[in-house]
Amino acid sequence: KSRKLVTQYGNETTVGGGEFGWKVDQEAEANELKIILPEGSELEREPVFSSKGIIHGENDWGDTYVEINLAKQHLFYVKNGELLVSADCVTGGLQRKAPTSTGIYTIKYKARNAVLRGPRRADGSYEYESPVSYWMPFNKGIGLHDAKWRGRFGGTIYRVDGSHGCVNLPLKKAQAIFENIETGVPVIVYEDDFEIMNMPEDPAEIQKKAEEAEAPAEATENAD
């Protein structure tokens, strides 16, 4: 099912694919009806779902979700309708033929100090082992995590030095998401190289400016 998303840039895009949304479990529902119908009673009931959205309606992800635009290599985390984290990222490498899949998923769990491993070689070693401080998987072995080995994020890095499919983030950004996200939060991944209507200001920068504005006043008071 494809859905329309009004992005944090103000542009509208279409998102399809993934596992998220309201889906009836056909087999389980049929079994339930076999039991209910012979009784001949009238009742209101909810179908048996194999997966659920957060709310009913077209935008069933609600007002708390992660938004990732692969073309812009940027991530937003919106919580309760407010932008909480804005971050450049590096997604699955095109040079590895391992692009991050588009679609709508959910955070499966979160873990501190994990080691992400690639396929096992014949000798028992792994193709790669990457220790991360903040791990938040959303699509099988694909997830959000810090990438302390990277000095830069965003731009076109993913085309020549991308990840193995995960969404690499600066340490502090990954920490901010980790500390404010829960299992089940939707992750919306799309690729749309539109002309940006509006780039929202990074909440971390807003906070930094506010703190800097207060600092001179505190210094003056202390001097008196």
FIKOLZA-1660 file (N, C-alpha, C; in steps of 0.1 Angstrom, whole numbers, plus 5000, padded with zeros to 4 digits):
% residues 224
   i   px   py   pz ch aa at
   1 5008 4988 5000  A  K  N
   1 5000 5000 5000  A  K CA
   1 5009 5012 5000  A  K  C
   2 5006 5022 4991  A  S  N
   2 5013 5034 4990  A  S CA
   2 5006 5045 4998  A  S  C
   3 5014 5054 5005  A  R  N
   3 5008 5064 5013  A  R CA
   3 5014 5077 5009  A  R  C
   4 5007 5088 5012  A  K  N
   4 5012 5101 5010  A  K CA
   4 5018 5106 5023  A  K  C
   5 5030 5112 5022  A  L  N
   5 5037 5118 5034  A  L CA
   5 5040 5132 5031  A  L  C
   6 5036 5141 5040  A  V  N
   6 5040 5155 5040  A  V CA
   6 5053 5155 5048  A  V  C
   7 5064 5156 5041  A  T  N
   7 5077 5155 5048  A  T CA
   7 5080 5167 5057  A  T  C
   8 5091 5166 5064  A  Q  N
   8 5095 5177 5073  A  Q CA
   8 5101 5189 5065  A  Q  C
   9 5103 5186 5052  A  Y  N
   9 5108 5197 5043  A  Y CA
   9 5096 5205 5038  A  Y  C
  10 5083 5200 5040  A  G  N
  10 5071 5207 5035  A  G CA
  10 5067 5201 5022  A  G  C
  11 5075 5193 5015  A  N  N
  11 5071 5186 5003  A  N CA
  11 5063 5174 5005  A  N  C
  12 5055 5170 4996  A  E  N
  12 5047 5158 4997  A  E CA
  12 5054 5147 4989  A  E  C
  13 5054 5135 4994  A  T  N
  13 5060 5124 4986  A  T CA
  13 5052 5112 4988  A  T  C
  14 5055 5101 4981  A  T  N
  14 5047 5089 4982  A  T CA
  14 5057 5078 4988  A  T  C
  15 5052 5070 4997  A  V  N
  15 5059 5060 5004  A  V CA
  15 5052 5047 5002  A  V  C
  16 5059 5037 4997  A  G  N
  16 5053 5023 4996  A  G CA
  16 5063 5013 5001  A  G  C
  17 5057 5001 5004  A  G  N
  17 5066 4990 5008  A  G CA
  17 5068 4989 5023  A  G  C
  18 5075 4980 5027  A  G  N
  18 5077 4978 5042  A  G CA
  18 5067 4969 5048  A  G  C
  19 5067 4968 5061  A  E  N
  19 5059 4958 5068  A  E CA
  19 5048 4965 5076  A  E  C
  20 5048 4978 5077  A  F  N
  20 5040 4985 5086  A  F CA
  20 5026 4987 5081  A  F  C
  21 5016 4987 5090  A  G  N
  21 5002 4991 5086  A  G CA
  21 4992 4980 5091  A  G  C
  22 4980 4983 5088  A  W  N
  22 4969 4975 5092  A  W CA
  22 4967 4964 5082  A  W  C
  23 4969 4951 5086  A  K  N
  23 4968 4940 5077  A  K CA
  23 4960 4929 5084  A  K  C
  24 4949 4924 5078  A  V  N
  24 4941 4914 5084  A  V CA
  24 4949 4900 5082  A  V  C
  25 4949 4892 5093  A  D  N
  25 4954 4879 5092  A  D CA
  25 4943 4870 5087  A  D  C
  26 4944 4867 5074  A  Q  N
  26 4933 4860 5067  A  Q CA
  26 4929 4847 5073  A  Q  C
  27 4940 4839 5076  A  E  N
  27 4937 4826 5081  A  E CA
  27 4931 4826 5095  A  E  C
  28 4937 4834 5104  A  A  N
  28 4932 4836 5118  A  A CA
  28 4918 4841 5118  A  A  C
  29 4915 4851 5109  A  E  N
  29 4902 4857 5109  A  E CA
  29 4892 4847 5104  A  E  C
  30 4895 4839 5094  A  A  N
  30 4886 4828 5089  A  A CA
  30 4883 4818 5100  A  A  C
  31 4893 4815 5108  A  N  N
  31 4890 4805 5119  A  N CA
  31 4881 4811 5129  A  N  C
  32 4883 4824 5132  A  E  N
  32 4874 4831 5142  A  E CA
  32 4860 4831 5137  A  E  C
  33 4858 4834 5124  A  L  N
  33 4844 4835 5118  A  L CA
  33 4837 4822 5118  A  L  C
  34 4845 4811 5117  A  K  N
  34 4839 4797 5117  A  K CA
  34 4833 4795 5131  A  K  C
  35 4839 4800 5141  A  I  N
  35 4834 4798 5155  A  I CA
  35 4822 4807 5157  A  I  C
  36 4823 4820 5153  A  I  N
  36 4813 4830 5156  A  I CA
  36 4800 4828 5148  A  I  C
  37 4801 4825 5135  A  L  N
  37 4789 4825 5126  A  L CA
  37 4779 4814 5130  A  L  C
  38 4783 4802 5133  A  P  N
  38 4773 4792 5137  A  P CA
  38 4764 4796 5149  A  P  C
  39 4770 4804 5157  A  E  N
  39 4762 4808 5169  A  E CA
  39 4751 4817 5166  A  E  C
  40 4752 4824 5154  A  G  N
  40 4741 4833 5150  A  G CA
  40 4739 4845 5158  A  G  C
  41 4748 4849 5166  A  S  N
  41 4747 4861 5174  A  S CA
  41 4753 4873 5167  A  S  C
  42 4747 4885 5170  A  E  N
  42 4752 4897 5164  A  E CA
  42 4763 4903 5174  A  E  C
  43 4774 4908 5169  A  L  N
  43 4784 4914 5177  A  L CA
  43 4793 4923 5169  A  L  C
  44 4798 4933 5175  A  E  N
  44 4808 4941 5169  A  E CA
  44 4822 4937 5174  A  E  C
  45 4831 4935 5165  A  R  N
  45 4844 4930 5168  A  R CA
  45 4855 4935 5159  A  R  C
  46 4867 4936 5163  A  E  N
  46 4878 4940 5155  A  E CA
  46 4884 4927 5148  A  E  C
  47 4887 4928 5135  A  P  N
  47 4893 4917 5129  A  P CA
  47 4906 4913 5135  A  P  C
  48 4911 4901 5132  A  V  N
  48 4924 4896 5137  A  V CA
  48 4934 4902 5127  A  V  C
  49 4943 4910 5133  A  F  N
  49 4954 4916 5124  A  F CA
  49 4967 4909 5126  A  F  C
  50 4974 4908 5115  A  S  N
  50 4988 4903 5115  A  S CA
  50 4998 4914 5118  A  S  C
  51 4994 4926 5115  A  S  N
  51 5002 4938 5118  A  S CA
  51 4992 4950 5120  A  S  C
  52 4996 4960 5128  A  K  N
  52 4988 4971 5131  A  K CA
  52 4995 4984 5128  A  K  C
  53 4987 4995 5125  A  G  N
  53 4993 5008 5125  A  G CA
  53 4992 5014 5139  A  G  C
  54 4996 5026 5140  A  I  N
  54 4995 5033 5153  A  I CA
  54 4981 5039 5155  A  I  C
  55 4975 5044 5144  A  I  N
  55 4962 5050 5144  A  I CA
  55 4955 5045 5131  A  I  C
  56 4942 5046 5131  A  H  N
  56 4934 5043 5119  A  H CA
  56 4935 5056 5110  A  H  C
  57 4934 5054 5097  A  G  N
  57 4934 5065 5087  A  G CA
  57 4946 5063 5078  A  G  C
  58 4947 5072 5068  A  E  N
  58 4958 5070 5058  A  E CA
  58 4971 5072 5064  A  E  C
  59 4973 5082 5072  A  N  N
  59 4986 5084 5079  A  N CA
  59 4986 5076 5092  A  N  C
  60 4987 5063 5091  A  D  N
  60 4985 5055 5103  A  D CA
  60 4997 5054 5111  A  D  C
  61 5008 5061 5108  A  W  N
  61 5020 5061 5117  A  W CA
  61 5019 5071 5128  A  W  C
  62 5009 5079 5128  A  G  N
  62 5007 5088 5140  A  G CA
  62 5016 5100 5139  A  G  C
  63 5019 5106 5151  A  D  N
  63 5027 5118 5152  A  D CA
  63 5041 5116 5158  A  D  C
  64 5045 5103 5159  A  T  N
  64 5058 5100 5164  A  T CA
  64 5064 5090 5154  A  T  C
  65 5075 5094 5147  A  Y  N
  65 5081 5086 5137  A  Y CA
  65 5095 5091 5133  A  Y  C
  66 5102 5082 5127  A  V  N
  66 5115 5086 5121  A  V CA
  66 5113 5087 5106  A  V  C
  67 5118 5098 5100  A  E  N
  67 5117 5100 5086  A  E CA
  67 5131 5101 5080  A  E  C
  68 5133 5093 5069  A  I  N
  68 5147 5092 5063  A  I CA
  68 5145 5094 5048  A  I  C
  69 5152 5104 5042  A  N  N
  69 5152 5106 5028  A  N CA
  69 5165 5102 5023  A  N  C
  70 5165 5091 5015  A  L  N
  70 5178 5085 5010  A  L CA
  70 5185 5095 5000  A  L  C
  71 5177 5102 4992  A  A  N
  71 5183 5111 4982  A  A CA
  71 5190 5123 4989  A  A  C
  72 5184 5127 5000  A  K  N
  72 5190 5139 5007  A  K CA
  72 5199 5134 5018  A  K  C
  73 5200 5121 5021  A  Q  N
  73 5209 5116 5031  A  Q CA
  73 5207 5124 5044  A  Q  C
  74 5194 5125 5048  A  H  N
  74 5190 5132 5060  A  H CA
  74 5179 5125 5068  A  H  C
  75 5180 5125 5081  A  L  N
  75 5170 5119 5090  A  L CA
  75 5164 5129 5099  A  L  C
  76 5151 5128 5101  A  F  N
  76 5144 5135 5111  A  F CA
  76 5137 5126 5121  A  F  C
  77 5137 5129 5134  A  Y  N
  77 5129 5122 5143  A  Y CA
  77 5119 5131 5149  A  Y  C
  78 5106 5128 5147  A  V  N
  78 5095 5136 5151  A  V CA
  78 5088 5129 5163  A  V  C
  79 5087 5135 5174  A  K  N
  79 5080 5129 5186  A  K CA
  79 5069 5138 5191  A  K  C
  80 5057 5132 5191  A  N  N
  80 5045 5139 5195  A  N CA
  80 5043 5151 5187  A  N  C
  81 5046 5150 5174  A  G  N
  81 5043 5161 5165  A  G CA
  81 5054 5172 5164  A  G  C
  82 5064 5171 5173  A  E  N
  82 5075 5181 5173  A  E CA
  82 5088 5175 5168  A  E  C
  83 5095 5182 5160  A  L  N
  83 5108 5178 5155  A  L CA
  83 5118 5177 5167  A  L  C
  84 5124 5166 5170  A  L  N
  84 5133 5164 5181  A  L CA
  84 5147 5163 5176  A  L  C
  85 5150 5155 5165  A  V  N
  85 5163 5153 5160  A  V CA
  85 5164 5155 5145  A  V  C
  86 5173 5163 5141  A  S  N
  86 5176 5164 5126  A  S CA
  86 5190 5161 5124  A  S  C
  87 5193 5152 5115  A  A  N
  87 5207 5148 5113  A  A CA
  87 5210 5143 5099  A  A  C
  88 5222 5147 5094  A  D  N
  88 5228 5141 5082  A  D CA
  88 5231 5126 5085  A  D  C
  89 5230 5118 5075  A  C  N
  89 5233 5104 5078  A  C CA
  89 5240 5098 5066  A  C  C
  90 5245 5085 5067  A  V  N
  90 5250 5078 5056  A  V CA
  90 5243 5065 5055  A  V  C
  91 5236 5062 5044  A  T  N
  91 5228 5049 5043  A  T CA
  91 5235 5039 5035  A  T  C
  92 5228 5028 5031  A  G  N
  92 5234 5017 5024  A  G CA
  92 5242 5021 5011  A  G  C
  93 5254 5015 5010  A  G  N
  93 5263 5019 4999  A  G CA
  93 5259 5014 4986  A  G  C
  94 5258 5023 4976  A  L  N
  94 5256 5019 4962  A  L CA
  94 5268 5012 4957  A  L  C
  95 5280 5015 4962  A  Q  N
  95 5292 5008 4957  A  Q CA
  95 5292 4993 4961  A  Q  C
  96 5285 4990 4972  A  R  N
  96 5283 4977 4977  A  R CA
  96 5271 4969 4972  A  R  C
  97 5263 4977 4964  A  K  N
  97 5250 4972 4959  A  K CA
  97 5242 4968 4971  A  K  C
  98 5242 4976 4982  A  A  N
  98 5235 4973 4994  A  A CA
  98 5227 4986 4998  A  A  C
  99 5218 4991 4989  A  P  N
  99 5211 5003 4993  A  P CA
  99 5201 5000 5004  A  P  C
 100 5198 5010 5013  A  T  N
 100 5188 5009 5023  A  T CA
 100 5174 5008 5017  A  T  C
 101 5166 4998 5020  A  S  N
 101 5153 4996 5014  A  S CA
 101 5143 5007 5018  A  S  C
 102 5136 5012 5009  A  T  N
 102 5125 5021 5012  A  T CA
 102 5113 5014 5017  A  T  C
 103 5104 5021 5024  A  G  N
 103 5092 5015 5030  A  G CA
 103 5090 5020 5044  A  G  C
 104 5080 5015 5050  A  I  N
 104 5076 5019 5064  A  I CA
 104 5078 5006 5073  A  I  C
 105 5086 5008 5083  A  Y  N
 105 5090 4997 5092  A  Y CA
 105 5087 5002 5107  A  Y  C
 106 5092 4995 5116  A  T  N
 106 5091 4999 5130  A  T CA
 106 5104 4995 5138  A  T  C
 107 5107 5003 5148  A  I  N
 107 5118 4999 5157  A  I CA
 107 5115 4986 5164  A  I  C
 108 5124 4976 5162  A  K  N
 108 5122 4963 5168  A  K CA
 108 5126 4962 5182  A  K  C
 109 5137 4969 5186  A  Y  N
 109 5142 4970 5199  A  Y CA
 109 5153 4980 5199  A  Y  C
 110 5159 4983 5210  A  K  N
 110 5171 4991 5211  A  K CA
 110 5181 4985 5221  A  K  C
 111 5193 4987 5218  A  A  N
 111 5204 4981 5226  A  A CA
 111 5216 4989 5227  A  A  C
 112 5222 4989 5239  A  R  N
 112 5235 4997 5240  A  R CA
 112 5247 4987 5238  A  R  C
 113 5257 4993 5232  A  N  N
 113 5270 4986 5231  A  N CA
 113 5269 4973 5224  A  N  C
 114 5264 4973 5212  A  A  N
 114 5263 4961 5204  A  A CA
 114 5274 4960 5194  A  A  C
 115 5276 4948 5189  A  V  N
 115 5286 4946 5178  A  V CA
 115 5279 4940 5166  A  V  C
 116 5279 4948 5155  A  L  N
 116 5273 4944 5143  A  L CA
 116 5282 4936 5134  A  L  C
 117 5278 4924 5130  A  R  N
 117 5287 4915 5123  A  R CA
 117 5281 4912 5109  A  R  C
 118 5290 4911 5100  A  G  N
 118 5287 4907 5086  A  G CA
 118 5286 4892 5085  A  G  C
 119 5285 4887 5072  A  P  N
 119 5285 4872 5070  A  P CA
 119 5297 4865 5076  A  P  C
 120 5296 4853 5080  A  R  N
 120 5307 4845 5085  A  R CA
 120 5315 4839 5074  A  R  C
 121 5328 4840 5074  A  R  N
 121 5336 4834 5064  A  R CA
 121 5338 4819 5067  A  R  C
 122 5345 4812 5058  A  A  N
 122 5347 4798 5059  A  A CA
 122 5356 4795 5071  A  A  C
 123 5365 4804 5075  A  D  N
 123 5374 4802 5086  A  D CA
 123 5368 4806 5099  A  D  C
 124 5355 4810 5099  A  G  N
 124 5348 4813 5112  A  G CA
 124 5348 4827 5115  A  G  C
 125 5357 4835 5109  A  S  N
 125 5357 4850 5111  A  S CA
 125 5346 4857 5104  A  S  C
 126 5344 4869 5107  A  Y  N
 126 5333 4877 5100  A  Y CA
 126 5339 4887 5090  A  Y  C
 127 5331 4890 5080  A  E  N
 127 5335 4900 5070  A  E CA
 127 5338 4913 5076  A  E  C
 128 5330 4917 5086  A  Y  N
 128 5333 4929 5094  A  Y CA
 128 5326 4928 5108  A  Y  C
 129 5332 4935 5117  A  E  N
 129 5326 4936 5131  A  E CA
 129 5327 4950 5135  A  E  C
 130 5316 4956 5137  A  S  N
 130 5315 4971 5140  A  S CA
 130 5309 4973 5154  A  S  C
 131 5316 4977 5164  A  P  N
 131 5311 4980 5177  A  P CA
 131 5303 4994 5176  A  P  C
 132 5291 4994 5181  A  V  N
 132 5283 5006 5181  A  V CA
 132 5278 5009 5195  A  V  C
 133 5276 5021 5199  A  S  N
 133 5271 5024 5212  A  S CA
 133 5256 5024 5213  A  S  C
 134 5249 5028 5202  A  Y  N
 134 5234 5028 5201  A  Y CA
 134 5229 5021 5189  A  Y  C
 135 5221 5010 5192  A  W  N
 135 5217 5002 5181  A  W CA
 135 5201 5001 5181  A  W  C
 136 5195 5005 5170  A  M  N
 136 5180 5005 5169  A  M CA
 136 5176 4999 5156  A  M  C
 137 5175 4985 5155  A  P  N
 137 5171 4979 5142  A  P CA
 137 5156 4981 5139  A  P  C
 138 5154 4982 5126  A  F  N
 138 5140 4984 5121  A  F CA
 138 5136 4975 5110  A  F  C
 139 5145 4969 5103  A  N  N
 139 5142 4960 5091  A  N CA
 139 5152 4948 5091  A  N  C
 140 5149 4938 5099  A  K  N
 140 5158 4926 5100  A  K CA
 140 5171 4931 5106  A  K  C
 141 5182 4930 5098  A  G  N
 141 5195 4934 5104  A  G CA
 141 5199 4948 5100  A  G  C
 142 5189 4956 5095  A  I  N
 142 5191 4970 5092  A  I CA
 142 5186 4979 5103  A  I  C
 143 5194 4989 5107  A  G  N
 143 5189 4997 5118  A  G CA
 143 5196 5011 5118  A  G  C
 144 5193 5019 5128  A  L  N
 144 5199 5032 5131  A  L CA
 144 5210 5029 5141  A  L  C
 145 5222 5035 5139  A  H  N
 145 5232 5034 5149  A  H CA
 145 5243 5045 5147  A  H  C
 146 5251 5047 5157  A  D  N
 146 5262 5057 5156  A  D CA
 146 5273 5050 5148  A  D  C
 147 5281 5059 5142  A  A  N
 147 5292 5054 5133  A  A CA
 147 5304 5063 5137  A  A  C
 148 5311 5060 5148  A  K  N
 148 5322 5068 5153  A  K CA
 148 5334 5068 5143  A  K  C
 149 5334 5058 5134  A  W  N
 149 5346 5058 5125  A  W CA
 149 5344 5068 5113  A  W  C
 150 5333 5074 5112  A  R  N
 150 5331 5084 5102  A  R CA
 150 5333 5098 5106  A  R  C
 151 5340 5106 5098  A  G  N
 151 5342 5120 5101  A  G CA
 151 5332 5129 5095  A  G  C
 152 5325 5124 5085  A  R  N
 152 5315 5132 5078  A  R CA
 152 5302 5124 5075  A  R  C
 153 5291 5131 5074  A  F  N
 153 5278 5124 5071  A  F CA
 153 5271 5133 5060  A  F  C
 154 5262 5127 5054  A  G  N
 154 5253 5134 5044  A  G CA
 154 5260 5134 5030  A  G  C
 155 5255 5143 5022  A  G  N
 155 5260 5145 5008  A  G CA
 155 5259 5132 5000  A  G  C
 156 5270 5129 4993  A  T  N
 156 5270 5118 4983  A  T CA
 156 5279 5106 4988  A  T  C
 157 5282 5106 5001  A  I  N
 157 5291 5096 5007  A  I CA
 157 5286 5082 5004  A  I  C
 158 5273 5081 5005  A  Y  N
 158 5267 5067 5004  A  Y CA
 158 5269 5061 4990  A  Y  C
 159 5272 5069 4980  A  R  N
 159 5274 5064 4967  A  R CA
 159 5288 5057 4965  A  R  C
 160 5298 5061 4973  A  V  N
 160 5311 5055 4971  A  V CA
 160 5316 5049 4984  A  V  C
 161 5310 5053 4996  A  D  N
 161 5315 5047 5009  A  D CA
 161 5303 5046 5018  A  D  C
 162 5293 5040 5013  A  G  N
 162 5281 5038 5021  A  G CA
 162 5282 5026 5031  A  G  C
 163 5271 5024 5039  A  S  N
 163 5271 5014 5049  A  S CA
 163 5267 5000 5042  A  S  C
 164 5266 4990 5050  A  H  N
 164 5261 4977 5046  A  H CA
 164 5246 4977 5045  A  H  C
 165 5240 4988 5046  A  G  N
 165 5225 4989 5046  A  G CA
 165 5219 4997 5057  A  G  C
 166 5227 4998 5068  A  C  N
 166 5222 5005 5080  A  C CA
 166 5223 5020 5078  A  C  C
 167 5216 5028 5087  A  V  N
 167 5217 5042 5087  A  V CA
 167 5227 5047 5097  A  V  C
 168 5238 5052 5092  A  N  N
 168 5249 5056 5101  A  N CA
 168 5246 5071 5105  A  N  C
 169 5249 5073 5118  A  L  N
 169 5246 5086 5124  A  L CA
 169 5257 5091 5133  A  L  C
 170 5259 5105 5134  A  P  N
 170 5268 5110 5144  A  P CA
 170 5265 5105 5158  A  P  C
 171 5275 5103 5166  A  L  N
 171 5273 5097 5179  A  L CA
 171 5262 5105 5187  A  L  C
 172 5263 5118 5188  A  K  N
 172 5253 5125 5197  A  K CA
 172 5239 5125 5191  A  K  C
 173 5238 5124 5178  A  K  N
 173 5224 5123 5172  A  K CA
 173 5218 5109 5175  A  K  C
 174 5226 5099 5173  A  A  N
 174 5222 5085 5176  A  A CA
 174 5217 5084 5191  A  A  C
 175 5225 5090 5200  A  Q  N
 175 5222 5090 5214  A  Q CA
 175 5209 5097 5217  A  Q  C
 176 5207 5109 5211  A  A  N
 176 5195 5117 5213  A  A CA
 176 5182 5109 5208  A  A  C
 177 5184 5102 5197  A  I  N
 177 5172 5093 5193  A  I CA
 177 5170 5082 5202  A  I  C
 178 5181 5075 5206  A  F  N
 178 5180 5063 5214  A  F CA
 178 5173 5066 5227  A  F  C
 179 5177 5078 5233  A  E  N
 179 5171 5081 5246  A  E CA
 179 5157 5086 5246  A  E  C
 180 5152 5088 5234  A  N  N
 180 5138 5093 5233  A  N CA
 180 5129 5085 5224  A  N  C
 181 5133 5072 5220  A  I  N
 181 5125 5064 5211  A  I CA
 181 5122 5051 5218  A  I  C
 182 5111 5045 5214  A  E  N
 182 5107 5032 5220  A  E CA
 182 5104 5022 5209  A  E  C
 183 5104 5009 5213  A  T  N
 183 5100 4999 5204  A  T CA
 183 5086 5001 5197  A  T  C
 184 5085 4999 5184  A  G  N
 184 5073 5001 5178  A  G CA
 184 5071 5014 5171  A  G  C
 185 5080 5023 5173  A  V  N
 185 5079 5036 5166  A  V CA
 185 5082 5034 5151  A  V  C
 186 5073 5040 5142  A  P  N
 186 5075 5038 5128  A  P CA
 186 5087 5045 5122  A  P  C
 187 5093 5038 5112  A  V  N
 187 5105 5044 5105  A  V CA
 187 5101 5045 5091  A  V  C
 188 5100 5057 5085  A  I  N
 188 5096 5059 5071  A  I CA
 188 5108 5062 5063  A  I  C
 189 5111 5053 5053  A  V  N
 189 5122 5055 5045  A  V CA
 189 5118 5057 5030  A  V  C
 190 5122 5068 5024  A  Y  N
 190 5118 5071 5010  A  Y CA
 190 5130 5077 5003  A  Y  C
 191 5129 5078 4990  A  E  N
 191 5139 5084 4982  A  E CA
 191 5133 5094 4972  A  E  C
 192 5135 5107 4975  A  D  N
 192 5129 5117 4967  A  D CA
 192 5138 5129 4966  A  D  C
 193 5144 5132 4955  A  D  N
 193 5153 5143 4953  A  D CA
 193 5146 5156 4949  A  D  C
 194 5135 5159 4956  A  F  N
 194 5128 5171 4953  A  F CA
 194 5135 5184 4957  A  F  C
 195 5131 5195 4951  A  E  N
 195 5136 5208 4955  A  E CA
 195 5130 5211 4969  A  E  C
 196 5138 5213 4979  A  I  N
 196 5133 5215 4993  A  I CA
 196 5126 5228 4994  A  I  C
 197 5113 5227 4999  A  M  N
 197 5105 5238 5002  A  M CA
 197 5110 5246 5014  A  M  C
 198 5113 5238 5024  A  N  N
 198 5117 5244 5037  A  N CA
 198 5125 5235 5045  A  N  C
 199 5137 5239 5049  A  M  N
 199 5146 5230 5057  A  M CA
 199 5144 5235 5072  A  M  C
 200 5138 5227 5080  A  P  N
 200 5136 5231 5094  A  P CA
 200 5149 5232 5101  A  P  C
 201 5149 5241 5110  A  E  N
 201 5162 5243 5118  A  E CA
 201 5164 5232 5128  A  E  C
 202 5176 5228 5129  A  D  N
 202 5180 5217 5138  A  D CA
 202 5176 5221 5153  A  D  C
 203 5168 5213 5160  A  P  N
 203 5165 5216 5174  A  P CA
 203 5177 5217 5183  A  P  C
 204 5188 5210 5180  A  A  N
 204 5200 5211 5187  A  A CA
 204 5207 5224 5186  A  A  C
 205 5206 5230 5173  A  E  N
 205 5211 5243 5171  A  E CA
 205 5203 5254 5178  A  E  C
 206 5190 5252 5178  A  I  N
 206 5181 5262 5184  A  I CA
 206 5185 5262 5199  A  I  C
 207 5186 5250 5205  A  Q  N
 207 5190 5249 5219  A  Q CA
 207 5203 5256 5222  A  Q  C
 208 5213 5253 5213  A  K  N
 208 5227 5259 5215  A  K CA
 208 5226 5274 5215  A  K  C
 209 5219 5279 5205  A  K  N
 209 5218 5294 5204  A  K CA
 209 5211 5300 5217  A  K  C
 210 5201 5293 5222  A  A  N
 210 5194 5298 5234  A  A CA
 210 5204 5298 5246  A  A  C
 211 5212 5288 5247  A  E  N
 211 5222 5287 5258  A  E CA
 211 5232 5298 5256  A  E  C
 212 5237 5300 5244  A  E  N
 212 5247 5310 5242  A  E CA
 212 5241 5324 5245  A  E  C
 213 5229 5326 5242  A  A  N
 213 5222 5339 5244  A  A CA
 213 5221 5342 5259  A  A  C
 214 5220 5331 5267  A  E  N
 214 5218 5333 5281  A  E CA
 214 5232 5334 5288  A  E  C
 215 5242 5329 5282  A  A  N
 215 5256 5329 5288  A  A CA
 215 5261 5343 5292  A  A  C
 216 5261 5353 5283  A  P  N
 216 5266 5366 5286  A  P CA
 216 5259 5373 5298  A  P  C
 217 5246 5371 5299  A  A  N
 217 5238 5376 5310  A  A CA
 217 5243 5370 5323  A  A  C
 218 5245 5357 5323  A  E  N
 218 5250 5351 5335  A  E CA
 218 5264 5355 5339  A  E  C
 219 5272 5357 5329  A  A  N
 219 5286 5362 5331  A  A CA
 219 5286 5376 5338  A  A  C
 220 5277 5385 5332  A  T  N
 220 5276 5398 5338  A  T CA
 220 5271 5398 5352  A  T  C
 221 5261 5390 5355  A  E  N
 221 5256 5389 5369  A  E CA
 221 5267 5384 5378  A  E  C
 222 5275 5374 5374  A  N  N
 222 5286 5369 5382  A  N CA
 222 5297 5380 5385  A  N  C
 223 5299 5388 5374  A  A  N
 223 5309 5399 5376  A  A CA
 223 5305 5409 5386  A  A  C
 224 5293 5412 5387  A  D  N
 224 5288 5422 5397  A  D CA
 224 5290 5416 5411  A  D  C
% end
